[in-house]
């Protein structure tokens, strides 16, 4: 059995009103949408996106590596 707790969130009145109206149009409880957003957020924190996975594979293969003497040198090499 899952224990439910309440949570308070401070937000602008306009944001709340727009959110509640959108939830009503979808015939979904606002709390359910917030729970879904929280689950989605947590899932994204655990799983790297495709670009991150690709970058990690490149590094593992010795590709796209930069050697810099300091942060400024690295930024210069990256064109940042």
C-alpha distance (Angstrom), angle and dihedral (degrees) to the residues before:
residue distance angle dihedral
X1 . . .
X2 3.79 . .
X3 3.77 118.3 .
X4 3.78 113.4 -134.4
X5 3.79 121.5 -145.7
X6 3.76 132.2 -174.8
X7 3.77 124.8 -117.9
X8 3.79 130.7 -163.2
X9 3.79 121.6 -148.3
X10 3.77 125.7 -170.8
X11 3.79 113.9 -141.6
X12 3.76 142.3 147.4
X13 3.79 115.3 -77.1
X14 3.79 91.7 -125.3
X15 3.82 92.1 53.3
X16 3.81 91.3 49.6
X17 3.80 93.0 47.5
X18 3.81 93.1 49.0
X19 3.81 91.2 46.7
X20 3.80 93.6 49.1
X21 3.81 91.0 47.8
X22 3.81 91.7 50.5
X23 3.82 90.9 48.3
X24 3.80 90.5 50.3
X25 3.81 91.7 50.5
X26 3.81 88.7 52.9
X27 3.84 90.8 46.2
X28 3.81 89.7 -126.9
X29 3.77 127.7 129.0
X30 3.79 111.2 -108.3
X31 3.81 90.3 -131.3
X32 3.81 91.1 58.1
X33 3.80 91.1 51.9
X34 3.81 90.8 50.0
X35 3.82 90.7 49.8
X36 3.82 89.8 49.8
X37 3.82 90.7 49.9
X38 3.80 90.7 49.7
X39 3.82 92.1 49.8
X40 3.80 90.5 48.4
X41 3.79 91.3 49.5
X42 3.80 91.7 50.5
X43 3.80 92.4 47.7
X44 3.82 90.6 52.9
X45 3.80 90.1 51.8
X46 3.80 91.4 55.9
X47 3.80 99.6 43.4
X48 3.80 122.8 57.6
X49 3.78 115.2 -132.3
X50 3.81 122.6 -117.7
X51 3.82 93.6 -94.4
X52 3.80 91.8 52.2
X53 3.81 92.1 48.0
X54 3.81 90.6 48.8
X55 3.79 91.4 49.5
X56 3.80 92.0 48.6
X57 3.82 90.4 50.9
X58 3.81 91.0 49.5
X59 3.79 91.0 52.4
X60 3.80 91.1 47.6
X61 3.82 87.5 53.6
X62 3.81 92.0 49.2
X63 3.82 92.5 -110.8
X64 3.80 128.7 134.9
X65 3.79 93.3 14.4
X66 3.77 120.6 157.0
X67 3.77 126.3 -158.8
X68 3.78 112.9 -157.9
X69 3.78 134.6 171.7
X70 3.81 91.8 -142.2
X71 3.81 143.0 -14.3
X72 3.81 93.4 -81.2
X73 3.80 91.0 53.4
X74 3.80 90.3 49.9
X75 3.79 92.4 49.0
X76 3.80 89.6 49.4
X77 3.80 91.3 52.1
X78 3.79 91.1 48.3
X79 3.81 92.5 47.5
X80 3.76 93.1 -119.7
